Amino acid sequence: MKILAPLTLIVLLLAVWEAACRVLAIPVYLLPAPSAIGAALAEGWPLLLASAWTTLSTALVGLALASVLACGLALAVSLNPTVEEAVRPVAVTLQVTPLVAIGPLMTIWAGIEHPQRAVVALAAVAAFFPIFSGALTGLKAVDPDLARLFDLYGARRTQRLWRLRLPSALPALLEGHKVAAGLAVVGAVVAEFVAGSGGNQGLAWRILEASNRLQTARVFAALAVLALLGVALHGLLSLAERRLLTWWRGR
């Protein structure tokens, strides 16, 4: 029943869109009707599916790279307040800098002949801060009563880390990864736009290719696949989060 309301709204919006395009005789190159977009999807789905996998795979590699770097840095920072004061402003500055502005630099540093490296790097940059922030917040959000209990038993620093701080950080860490996954896809798409190379034929390349030919229906078809990709990734991570949190609460 929860899915019925949004599905009804989507169907209603598509019907209004279709009717407006037909009644107003809007040119197809300006705004295609949903039926034309559906035809473009049916015609080009093998190519769009391959491009979606290219974008998703690079985004996931960037997410994994960001996870390793962000978690490692958060762990080091959480053990030393001075290091945290030095690192946090740099991390925030990196987060608020527009990805489009960083994209050309990534392309230059990765090499024009290696656009894939630039896509992975920018996806990692986009995903870095949510994971770092979530991990650092979780590592510092320790139950005071449990902390005093560990003090009472004279727990060593490693014991406090593995048996107290890391388990306490799990909810914030999962939330950070869920947010970062969507940003990794955004970073990958932005890098594909900036790279502008047929050597990396992700969904952004399909959008550029179709828009240059005024094939607007194919542009919308690629956008629809990209939206479905983001929704599916978010749904999978939300499911994993619920399962892991259920196990965590049981522990």
C-alpha positions as CSV (number, residue, x, y, z in Angstrom):
1,M,0.0,0.0,0.0
2,K,2.9,2.4,0.6
3,I,4.0,2.2,-3.0
4,L,0.4,2.8,-4.4
5,A,0.3,6.5,-3.7
6,P,3.6,7.5,-5.4
7,L,2.8,5.1,-8.3
8,T,-0.6,6.8,-8.8
9,L,1.0,10.2,-8.7
10,I,3.6,9.2,-11.3
11,V,1.0,7.7,-13.6
12,L,-1.1,10.9,-13.3
13,L,1.9,13.2,-14.1
14,L,2.8,11.1,-17.1
15,A,-0.7,11.2,-18.4
16,V,-0.8,15.0,-18.1
17,W,2.6,15.2,-19.8
18,E,1.4,13.0,-22.7
19,A,-1.8,14.9,-23.1
20,A,0.0,18.3,-23.0
21,C,2.5,17.2,-25.7
22,R,-0.3,16.0,-28.0
23,V,-2.7,18.9,-27.5
24,L,-0.1,21.6,-27.7
25,A,1.8,19.9,-30.5
26,I,5.1,20.4,-28.8
27,P,8.0,19.5,-31.1
28,V,9.7,16.2,-30.2
29,Y,13.2,17.8,-30.1
30,L,11.9,20.3,-27.5
31,L,9.9,18.0,-25.2
32,P,9.1,14.5,-26.2
33,A,6.0,12.7,-24.9
34,P,6.4,9.8,-22.4
35,S,5.3,7.5,-25.2
36,A,8.3,8.7,-27.3
37,I,10.6,8.3,-24.4
38,G,9.3,4.8,-23.8
39,A,10.0,4.0,-27.5
40,A,13.5,5.3,-27.1
41,L,14.0,3.1,-24.1
42,A,12.7,0.0,-25.8
43,E,14.9,0.7,-28.8
44,G,18.1,1.5,-27.0
45,W,17.9,-0.5,-23.8
46,P,20.9,-2.8,-24.5
47,L,23.2,0.2,-25.1
48,L,21.7,2.1,-22.1
49,L,22.1,-1.0,-19.9
50,A,25.8,-1.3,-20.8
51,S,26.3,2.4,-20.2
52,A,24.5,2.2,-16.8
53,W,26.9,-0.6,-15.8
54,T,29.9,1.5,-16.8
55,T,28.6,4.4,-14.6
56,L,27.6,2.1,-11.7
57,S,30.9,0.2,-11.7
58,T,33.0,3.3,-11.6
59,A,30.8,4.9,-8.9
60,L,31.2,1.7,-6.8
61,V,34.9,1.7,-7.2
62,G,35.0,5.4,-6.2
63,L,32.8,4.6,-3.2
64,A,35.0,1.8,-2.1
65,L,38.1,4.0,-2.4
66,A,36.4,6.8,-0.5
67,S,35.3,4.3,2.2
68,V,38.8,3.0,2.8
69,L,40.4,6.5,2.9
70,A,37.6,8.2,4.9
71,C,37.3,5.4,7.5
72,G,41.1,5.3,8.0
73,L,41.4,9.0,8.3
74,A,38.4,9.2,10.7
75,L,39.9,6.5,12.9
76,A,43.3,8.4,13.0
77,V,41.6,11.7,13.7
78,S,39.3,10.3,16.4
79,L,42.4,9.3,18.4
80,N,43.9,12.8,18.4
81,P,41.9,16.0,18.9
82,T,44.7,18.1,17.5
83,V,44.7,16.1,14.2
84,E,40.9,16.5,14.0
85,E,41.2,20.3,14.3
86,A,43.7,20.3,11.5
87,V,41.9,17.9,9.2
88,R,38.2,18.9,9.5
89,P,38.5,22.3,7.8
90,V,40.3,20.7,4.9
91,A,37.6,18.0,4.6
92,V,34.8,20.6,4.8
93,T,36.5,22.8,2.1
94,L,36.8,19.8,-0.2
95,Q,33.1,19.0,0.4
96,V,31.8,22.5,-0.4
97,T,33.9,22.9,-3.6
98,P,31.7,22.2,-6.6
99,L,32.5,19.0,-8.4
100,V,32.3,20.6,-11.8
101,A,35.2,22.9,-10.8
102,I,37.4,19.9,-9.7
103,G,36.5,17.8,-12.7
104,P,38.9,19.4,-15.2
105,L,41.8,19.1,-12.8
106,M,41.0,15.4,-12.3
107,T,41.0,14.9,-16.0
108,I,44.3,16.6,-16.4
109,W,45.9,14.7,-13.5
110,A,44.5,11.3,-14.6
111,G,45.6,11.9,-18.2
112,I,43.4,12.6,-21.2
113,E,44.0,9.1,-22.4
114,H,42.7,7.6,-19.1
115,P,39.2,9.2,-18.5
116,Q,38.2,6.2,-16.3
117,R,40.7,7.2,-13.7
118,A,39.2,10.7,-13.5
119,V,35.7,9.3,-13.1
120,V,36.7,7.1,-10.3
121,A,38.7,9.9,-8.6
122,L,35.8,12.4,-8.7
123,A,33.3,9.7,-7.5
124,A,35.7,9.1,-4.5
125,V,35.9,12.9,-3.8
126,A,32.1,13.2,-3.9
127,A,31.6,10.2,-1.5
128,F,34.5,11.0,0.9
129,F,33.0,13.6,3.2
130,P,29.7,11.8,4.2
131,I,31.6,8.7,5.1
132,F,34.3,10.6,7.0
133,S,31.8,12.7,8.9
134,G,29.6,9.7,9.7
135,A,32.6,7.6,10.8
136,L,34.0,10.4,13.0
137,T,30.7,11.2,14.6
138,G,30.0,7.6,15.3
139,L,33.5,7.0,16.8
140,K,33.0,9.9,19.2
141,A,29.3,9.0,20.0
142,V,30.1,6.5,22.7
143,D,27.6,5.8,25.6
144,P,29.2,7.5,28.7
145,D,28.0,4.7,30.9
146,L,29.8,2.1,28.7
147,A,32.9,4.3,28.6
148,R,33.0,4.4,32.4
149,L,32.5,0.6,32.5
150,F,35.5,0.1,30.3
151,D,37.5,2.5,32.5
152,L,36.4,0.6,35.6
153,Y,37.8,-2.7,34.1
154,G,41.0,-1.0,32.9
155,A,40.4,-1.7,29.2
156,R,43.3,-1.0,26.9
157,R,43.1,1.5,24.1
158,T,42.8,-1.3,21.5
159,Q,40.0,-3.0,23.5
160,R,38.1,0.3,23.7
161,L,38.5,0.8,20.0
162,W,37.4,-2.7,18.8
163,R,34.8,-3.5,21.5
164,L,33.3,-0.1,22.2
165,R,34.0,2.7,19.7
166,L,33.7,0.8,16.4
167,P,30.4,-1.0,17.4
168,S,29.0,2.3,18.6
169,A,29.9,3.9,15.2
170,L,28.0,1.4,13.1
171,P,24.7,3.3,12.7
172,A,26.4,6.6,11.7
173,L,28.8,4.8,9.5
174,L,26.0,3.0,7.6
175,E,24.1,6.3,7.1
176,G,27.2,8.0,5.8
177,H,27.7,5.2,3.2
178,K,24.1,5.4,2.2
179,V,24.4,9.2,1.5
180,A,27.8,8.7,-0.1
181,A,26.6,6.1,-2.6
182,G,24.2,8.6,-4.2
183,L,27.0,11.2,-4.3
184,A,29.4,8.8,-5.9
185,V,27.0,8.3,-8.8
186,V,26.7,12.1,-9.1
187,G,30.5,12.4,-9.1
188,A,30.8,9.7,-11.7
189,V,28.3,11.4,-14.0
190,V,29.9,14.9,-13.5
191,A,33.3,13.4,-14.4
192,E,31.9,11.7,-17.5
193,F,30.5,15.0,-18.6
194,V,33.8,16.8,-18.0
195,A,36.0,14.1,-19.5
196,G,33.8,14.2,-22.7
197,S,35.6,11.2,-24.1
198,G,34.1,8.2,-26.0
199,G,36.7,6.1,-24.1
200,N,34.4,6.2,-21.1
201,Q,30.9,5.6,-22.4
202,G,28.7,5.9,-19.3
203,L,25.2,7.3,-19.2
204,A,26.6,10.9,-19.3
205,W,28.2,10.1,-22.6
206,R,24.9,8.8,-23.9
207,I,23.2,12.1,-22.8
208,L,25.9,14.2,-24.5
209,E,25.7,12.1,-27.7
210,A,21.9,12.3,-27.9
211,S,21.7,16.0,-27.0
212,N,24.3,16.9,-29.7
213,R,22.0,15.2,-32.2
214,L,18.8,16.8,-30.8
215,Q,17.5,13.3,-29.9
216,T,15.8,14.6,-26.9
217,A,13.8,11.4,-26.3
218,R,17.1,9.5,-26.0
219,V,18.3,12.1,-23.5
220,F,15.2,11.5,-21.4
221,A,15.6,7.7,-21.7
222,A,19.2,8.0,-20.4
223,L,18.0,10.2,-17.5
224,A,15.3,7.7,-16.7
225,V,17.8,4.9,-16.5
226,L,20.1,7.1,-14.4
227,A,17.2,7.9,-12.0
228,L,16.3,4.2,-11.7
229,L,20.0,3.4,-11.1
230,G,20.1,5.9,-8.2
231,V,16.8,4.6,-6.7
232,A,17.9,1.0,-6.9
233,L,21.3,1.7,-5.3
234,H,19.6,3.7,-2.5
235,G,17.1,1.0,-1.9
236,L,19.7,-1.8,-1.7
237,L,21.8,0.2,0.8
238,S,18.7,1.0,2.8
239,L,17.9,-2.7,3.0
240,A,21.4,-3.5,4.0
241,E,21.3,-0.8,6.6
242,R,18.1,-2.2,8.2
243,R,19.5,-5.7,8.3
244,L,22.8,-4.7,9.8
245,L,21.1,-2.4,12.4
246,T,18.7,-5.2,13.4
247,W,21.8,-7.4,14.0
248,W,23.5,-4.6,15.8
249,R,20.6,-4.0,18.1
250,G,20.4,-7.7,18.8
251,R,24.1,-7.7,19.8
